[in-house]
Amino acid sequence: MKTTEILVVGGGPAGLSAAIEAASLGCDVVLMDSDLKLGGQLIKQTHKFFGSREEFAGTRGFEIGNLLFDEVEKYKKEGKLEIFSNTTVTGYYKEDGIVSYTIGEETYDLIKPQRIVMATGAQEKRIAFPNNDLPGVYGAGAVQTLMNVYGVAPGEKVLMIGAGNIGLIVSYQLMQAGVKVAGIVEAMPRIGGYWVHAAKIRRLGVPIYLQHTITEALGDKVIEGAVIQEIDNTFKLVGEPMKIDCDTICMAIGLTPTCELLWSAGCEMKFVPQLCGYVARRDAMMRTSHPDIWVAGDAAGIEEASAAMVEGRIAGLAAAASLKPEGCQMLKEKSTDYLKRLENLRAGETGAKIRCGLEQVCCECWG
């Protein structure tokens, strides 16, 4: 059975950052990710990031991924970091701390880590409506993967469901790729994403239907259109149904943390609507109630990738420092800066929901 000092589960922005920090303290690190290519959402993102210089403001997501890959490559060459892609972690057995995983569809194996950073990311939410299983109904992440990773347009005319940042950004990317966006449907009375993204969409003539929902996908074997309808403040249907001509329906209605492994490990969990689902209670260093497990990124609560990277660095550094006493001083010095950066990212009106959610799950250092 394979052993390692630190296992990082998830190769997105949080997992990559955690692995880099842990390896920088001299720990032997194994990073496992279910995708064929590391980077998570970063490799799909062609828009420029907001934030500060430390969080790569003004840099496109896939370029940030490349910067992290360069750091990863350095520690791989030094023999401190081992990468397993196309690898799914299937279970954690709290009786002995063993983790099971599969590589592709061929190999099943076990690993015994001393510490684990769970950076398992998030899953897209879906909504139920008639014919939502027809070919041509996608999640926004799938559309980004098709376009920005494989260069494949999902269709010719797309109806976007959801006017949060993801819905607005993906709509703009679709138009950049020459795909027509028939409209954006949003159940709330106001746009949930940044106005700068919404303004670009409106300038290009795309209608945004506030307080509307999709009620049906039209078609027999493929999508041939959709029906939307206005809703009131109690989400009851009002007004007359409206038919939208489209061949693709893209759902960008939010994410929910992927927490199955945290449940399996017996971590103390709490449902926090502001963080979009069940998340593990943790301290400022991202340590969960399980003494050997840290959490970071969307698995800790849905935020922007900038916050995920900082959380990953804190978690990786703290997990490594628990094994390397000489790293405690570095943890103290670096964490002060990292925590300040997180505070800045969560400042203002846009971060109010996140701050409210964190108040419900953050605790003093675990004894």
C-alpha positions, 0 to 999 in steps of 0.5 A, a space after each residue: 500500500 502506498 504511503 505519503 505525508 500529505 494527500 491533497 484531494 482535488 487539483 483545482 486552484 485550491 488543491 494546487 495551491 495546497 500541494 505547492 505550499 506543503 511541498 515547499 516545507 519539504 513534505 512528501 505530497 501526493 495530489 489526486 484529481 479526477 480530471 485528465 488535466 489539472 487546474 479545475 475551473 481555471 483551465 476553462 476561464 478565459 476572463 480576467 480576474 478581479 482582486 489584487 496583484 497577489 491574486 493575479 488581478 488582470 490575468 486570465 484564468 487559464 494563464 493563472 493555471 499555467 503559473 501554478 503548473 510551473 510551481 508544481 513542476 518545480 516540486 515534481 522535479 525535486 521529487 516532493 510532489 507526485 501527481 495522479 490525474 484521471 484518479 477518483 478518490 472513492 473512500 476514506 476509512 476512519 478506522 485506520 485513515 486509509 484512502 481508496 482510489 481508482 485510476 481510470 477504470 482499470 486500477 483500484 488501490 489504497 494509500 495511507 496519508 498522515 494528513 489530508 487536504 480536501 479540495 474536492 471542489 463543487 458540483 453544479 446544481 440542476 433544476 427539474 422541468 419537463 424534458 430536462 434530460 434531452 440532449 442539448 441541456 448542459 450545465 455551465 461548466 460542461 459548456 465551458 469545458 466544450 468551448 474553452 478546453 476542446 474548442 467545440 460549440 455546444 449549439 447555435 442558439 443558447 438559452 442561459 438559465 441564471 444571471 449570476 457571474 457564471 451565467 453572465 460570463 459563459 454567455 459572453 464567452 458563447 457570443 465570443 465563440 460565435 454562438 447566439 444567446 437567445 436570452 438569460 432567465 433569472 428567477 430573482 428580481 435582480 441580477 446576481 453577478 457583477 454589473 460589469 459582466 451584465 453590462 457587456 451582455 446588454 450592450 450586445 442586445 441579449 434580453 435578461 428576463 428577471 423574475 422568470 423561470 424555465 417551465 419546459 424544454 421543447 423537442 422530441 429527440 433534441 432541444 428545439 426550444 424552451 418555454 419560460 414564464 414570469 414568477 411572483 415573489 413567492 415563486 408562483 407562476 404568473 402571466 403568460 408562457 413565452 416560447 424561446 427559440 433555441 437548440 441548447 439550454 445551459 443551466 448556471 444556477 449555482 454550485 454546491 460543495 462536494 463533501 462526501 469524503 468529509 462526511 465519510 471521515 466523520 468531520 463535523 458538518 453544518 448546513 450554511 445557505 450562504 456557503 451553498 450547502 453542507 460544509 465542514 466546521 473549521 478553524 482559521 487554518 482550515 483544519 476540520 474537527 478531524 485532526 488530520 484533515 484540512 479543507 479548502 476551496 469550494 468544498 469549504 464554501 462556494 467563493 471565487 477562485 481567488 479565495 480558493 487559492 489563498 485558502 489552499 495555501 493556508 491549508 497546505 501550509 498548516 497541514 505541513 507544519 503539523 508534521 514539520 515543527 520547523 515550519 511553525 514559524 513560517 506558518 505564523 508569518 505566512 498565515 498573517 499575510 494570507 488571512 489579510 488577503 482573504 479579508 480583503 477579498 471578502 470585504 464590502 457588499 459583495 462579500 457580506 454573504 460569505 462573511 455571514 456564512 463563515 461566522 456560522 462555521 469558523 471556530 477557535 483552533 481545535 484542541 
